[in-house]
C-alpha cells in the first residue's frame, strides 16, 4: 500500500477513532492534533 496525502486523512481518522474508543480522555488532544495536521496539509506546508 502506497501512502500519499489522499489516503493520509482517512487513515488518521480511523486511527483517532480507535484511540478515542480506547482512551476517551484523549479526545481533546486527538482532535487538536488532527485539526493542526489537516490545516498544515491544506496549506501545503506538509506534503
Secondary structure in CASP SS format (residue, H / E / C, confidence):
PFRMAT SS
TARGET T0000
AUTHOR 0000-0000-0000
METHOD secondary structure of the structure
MODEL  1
X C 1.00
X C 1.00
X C 1.00
X C 1.00
X H 1.00
X H 1.00
X H 1.00
X H 1.00
X H 1.00
X H 1.00
X H 1.00
X H 1.00
X H 1.00
X H 1.00
X H 1.00
X H 1.00
X H 1.00
X H 1.00
X H 1.00
X H 1.00
X H 1.00
X H 1.00
X C 1.00
X H 1.00
X H 1.00
X H 1.00
X H 1.00
X H 1.00
X H 1.00
X H 1.00
X H 1.00
X H 1.00
X H 1.00
X H 1.00
X H 1.00
X H 1.00
X H 1.00
X H 1.00
X H 1.00
X H 1.00
X H 1.00
X H 1.00
X H 1.00
X C 1.00
X C 1.00
X C 1.00
X C 1.00
END
